[in-house]
């Protein structure tokens, strides 16, 4: 029998002992107080004054330390808001309650009634008058939880991470707050929050490999949402002028520190605006979040100190390649042989040998992105790799599009929307005929919707998980997802 199994057996025996006199999993205790509010209200009150007040409390939570001293004991009780010390005396709680306490283990969830006092060292403590076991922890908590050695536990058993590491719990509270700040920002700007389908008849809205599912009743394959874009633009066609959706999207791609198969993003669309408006809006959104989190315009992310002071840097797509791609001859980018040789020499995988411009994008993603540390809008993307974007009036080979990069990662993508149905149809057809594994499908219904007329529109998407990585100084996307995808254990 393993050591863990021995401990589980011992805990189960304790539970059986408790069952002789108490109900094992009662639901009669009603929590009235929270440890953070108790601490905030009474931490600065003098010991004698606190004793005179005779403050009664009713708290519940998990025991994470126990110090038994014979006929009296100390323990620390943790709830969602924090922790507080509790004190038990056998003569105070009685033989039965104290016997119950002696059968408790780290991780057990209890309800405590008692009176506040301060110890000789001045620590705020609950002098217990009664104790009730609410839920038994049959498994022992990990002994050494902090550090890289326990990364598997942190991700696979996030509940243990939340239970033991207050930093993790606070990170996810910050995540929730950031999402609320984003939602409030758009609502205050008169954007309407909408919901669009998560299962699509055809994959669309972005270039990515989809997940496929099956509808049994219809005997029909469906695709999990890659992006909500085409449905949100249908809302604009229908007459809404400002819409957004905080959505869960799915892309059938590999796992990495910046990729998870399902992820959270926001997409937002505004009629009668263009891509320049979007860049200003994103700068204002970031400023709002940073101010609310009290981060300051410069703060550290991993090995970088990033300057978020607006306006953000801007550089055109081909100018960025010329500036950051080592030893490249920008004048030869139209030479297929030269470009393929450059990719071969620099270990760049060519994703579509039939599309030279797509190879330009391969070069950009491999050589440029990682060097864009401070917030940088890359603009003027090639039309061939931007099938949903409006082209510039004076140059149809480039589109009114940007991507925002921070700390070497794409954070946002936005553009003036293509609203010409004939041109959109041609772009879809070009996608269908390409050799790219992540090409878009032809969306006949969306083209039909465009034929009813869509006003000039600007739309963008922001990866919320990557944004939260930045604002919480988290190295991996798994750190900011409560339950990230993991390879099965062997």
WOVEN-V829662 format. One line per field, one symbol per residue. ss: DSSP state (~ for helix, > for strand, _ for the rest). phi: phi as a letter, one per 40 degrees, with the letter a starting at -180 (. if undefined). burial: # if it has 16 or more other C-alpha atoms within 10 Angstrom, else .. A space follows every 10 residues. Layout:
BEGIN
ss=???
phi=???
burial=???
END
This chain:
BEGIN
ss=__~~~~~~~~ ~~~~~~~~~_ __________ ____~~~~~~ ~~____~~~~ ~~~__>>>>> >>>>>>>>__ _>>>>>>>>_ _>>>>>>>>~ ~~~_~~~~~~ ~~______>> >>>>>>>>__ ___>>>>>>> >>>>>_____ _______~~~ ~~~~~~_~~~ ~~~~_~~~~~ ~~~~~~~~~~ ~~~~~~~~__ _>>_____>> __________ _>>>>____> >>>>____~~ ~~~~~~~~__ _>>>>>>>>> _____>__>_ _>>>>>>>>> >___~~~~~~ ~~~~~~~~~~ ~~_____>>> >__>>>>___ __>>>>~~~~ ~~~~_____~ ~~___~~~~~ ~~~~~_____ _____~~~~~ ~~~~~~~~~~ ~____>>>>> >>~~~___>_ >>__>>>>>> >>>>>>__>> >>>>>>>___ ~~~~~~~~~~ ~~________ ___~~~~~~~ ______>>>> >>>~~~~~~~ ~~____~~~~ __________
phi=.ccccccccc cccccccccc bbccbcbbcb cbbbcccccc cbccccdccc cccfccbbba ibcbabbcbg caababbbbc ciaacbbbbd cccgcccccd ccbcbdhcbb bbbabcabcc cgccabccba bbcbacccbc cdcbcchccb cccdccbddc dccbbccccc ccccdccccc ccccdccccg cccbbbccbb cbcagacacc cbbbccccfb cbbcdcacdc ccccccdchc babaacbcbb bcbccacbbb dbababbabb cgbbccdccc ccdccccccc cccfcgcbac bfcbbbcccc cccbacdccc cccbccfccc cbcccdcccc cccccbgccc caccbccccd cdcdccbcdc ccccdbccbf ccccbbcbcc ccccaccbbc bbbbbafgbc baaaacccbc cccccccccc cdcccccbcc ccbccccdcc cchbcdabaa bbccccccdc cbfbcbcccb bdbccbcdcc
burial=.......#.. ##.##..#.. ...#....#. ...##..#.. .##...#..# ......#### ####.#.... ..#######. ..######## ..#...##.# #..####### ########.. ...####### #########. #...#..... ...###.#.. ####...##. ##.##..##. ###.##.... ##...#.### .######### #......... .######### #######..# ########## ##......## ########## #.####.##. .##.###.## ........#. #....###.. .#.#..##.# ##.##..#.. ..#..#..## .##....#.# .#..###### ########## ########## ########## #......### ########## ########## #..##.#### #....#.### ###..##.## ...####### ########## ####.##### ##.#......
END
